């Protein structure tokens, strides 16, 4: 098959937001639970885990209401930490060039507001023909739901697309949707 589209993960792939996410979550947890998380928080963020999954593992006796409060505070704090996020220069140049001729889709588990803030910080929003956010699907990566939605929106078949991902969860999601992947281990 001929390649007709490129699907891009955001966090850790197009933009290294790990430290921004870490600092915003650590600050939010401190405000809600009065505890300071360390490297264990960095590990789960880098692995691409969802906060509803990792917060109960890291914060003892955290309630659903507290998780919601932490997530809201993280959302409010996140823009203040975006100045330390780092653009993947090579992949962003590729995105810009491919967006003129191919379907280019953002496929992220990040919530819409957070993802848009990152895209605006790095002037990337204009390069996507479609965007799939964590808010758009019930099941997060490693579920293929976000990639399946991207295929529906573009009308493309899995063999016509290449996905760029950094996390095991993201790679599994794309592969489960039948999409070939390129693993972004570190920025080039």
Buried (B, 14 or more C-beta within 10 A) or exposed (E): EEBBBBBBBBBBBBBBBBBBBBBBBBBBBBBBBEEEBEEEBBEBBBEBBBBEEBBBEBBEEBEEEBBEBBBEBBBBBBBEBBEEBEBBEEBBEBBBEBBEEBBBBBBBBBBBEBBBBBBEBBEBBEBBEBBBBBEBBEEBBBBBBBBBBBBEBBEBEBEBBBBBBBBEBBBBBBBBBBBBBEEBEEBE
